[in-house]
């Protein structure tokens, strides 16, 4: 229940929460490494999200249509991996959640996040990522570095399985 209602607080940057929670703490009590991290993280680009406009506005139907089309396209492409005869391989999509199980190599989860109008991605290679829709590129782009969902998925699977795999 808590997580379902959590989205109304807006975007929360966990790193900023950490810094705010330690705002009244004397950095010297943690030593010089804490001070360096604090200064670095406040000024470093990798902790900042890309400025972007909301591609869907108040039209949640358009978000669902676009996200569902993307998940379906990914599903069709990922089904091609079945020919590699990976033990315990499975790929399916249900209710806005795409799951790719590559047996001992790990599991990918790609799902719609309706409140944020994003697609969330979890990978055994690159970890969790969030993607927003860029109308100009007509692609789902990472909220921090702008990399596209399809490019990241292609790179991750290629590395993981030691093959040349393209989702595009």
N, C-alpha and C positions, 0 to 999 in steps of 0.2 A: 504494500500500500504506500509506504513512504516513497519508494522510487518512482512509482507511477505519477505521483503528484509533485515530484521534485522539479520537473521541467519549468514550473511557473516561476522559479527563482531566476530564470534566465541562464545565460552562459556562465559557468563557474570554472575558473581556472584553478586547479588544485595547487599549482605552484604558488599562485597569489594567496590562496587561503593559508598555505603554510607560512608564507612571509608575514601575513597579517596576524596569524596566531602567535608569531614570535616577535612581533613588533616591540613589545615592552620588555623583551628579554635582552640582557646585556650580551652582545655578540662575543665579548671576550670570554664569557663563561663557556662558550663552545669552542673557543680557539680560533686561529687564523683561517682554517678551512671554511668554517661557517661564514665568516665575513666575506671571503672570496666568492663563495657560492651565492650569497645574498646580492653582492654587487653585480656579479656576472648575470644572474638570472633576471634581474630587474632591467638590464640594458641589452640583453642578447636577443637577437631576432627569432631564434628558434622557439622561444616561448610565447611569441605573439601570433595571433591569428590574422589571416589575410582579410583586409577590408573587402566586403562584397555586398551586393544588393540581393534582396530576396527575390529569387526568380519566379516564385509562385504567388507572392502576395497573400491574399486571403483565400485563394482558390485551392483548397485541399484536394479537390478532385483531380486537378492538373498534376499536383505532386504525386498522388497515388498512381495516376496513369503513367507518368514518366518513370517513377521508381519501379513499377511493375514491369514495364517494357524492358528496362535495364536488367532486372533480375531474370526475366525470361531469356533475354539474349545471352546473359552469362551462363545460365543453365544449359542452353543448347550447345554452347562452345565447350563447357566443362564436361558434358557427356561424351565428348570425343576422347577424353582421357581413359575411358573404359577399355579401349582397345589395348592399353598398356598392360592389362591383366595385373593390376596392383591388388595384392591381397586385402580384403575387407574394403575395397573401393565402394563408395556410394555417393551419389549426388542427388539432391532433391530440393524442391522449393515448396513451401506451404505457408500460407498466410503472411507473406512478406518476409519470410526468412529462408535464405538459401544456405544449405549446408553441404559442404564438400568434405567427405571423409577419405583420406588417403592412407588409411591403415596406420602402420607404424610411423609414417611421415607426419602425421598430425591432421588436424581438422580446421577448416576454414568456415567461418560464419559471416554471412553478409546479410544485413537486414535493414528494413525501413525503420526510420525513427520519425513518426508522424508529427509529434509536437515540435520537433526542431526542423522538420522538412529536410532531413539528412539521410544519408545511407551510412551505416556503421559497418566496419570491417574488422574482423579479428583473424589474425594469421599466425601460424607457428613460426614464421620467419620474421615478419616486420611488426608483429604485435597489433594492438588496437589502433584504429584510425577512424576519423570522421570525414565525410565528404559532403559538400554542398553542390548544388547544380549551377553551373556557369552557363547562362543563356548564350553568351557570345561564342564560347567554344562548343556548346551543346554537349558538354561532358560533365561528369561528376568529378569534382576536384577536391583534393585534400585541403582541409581548413587551414593548415599551417604552411605547407610549401607549394601548393597548387598542382602537385602531381595528380594525374588522372587515375581513377579507380582501375580502369582497364590496363593501364601501363603498370601499375603496382602489382596487380594480380598476375599479369604476364611475367613480370620479373621474379616474383616470389615463386611461382610454380616452376619456372625454368630453373631457378637455383635449387629448389627442393628436390626436383626429380632429375636434374642434370639433362634436360632436354631443351629444345628451342620451341617454346610455346607462346603463341600470340593470341590474345583475346580479341583484338581489334577487328 
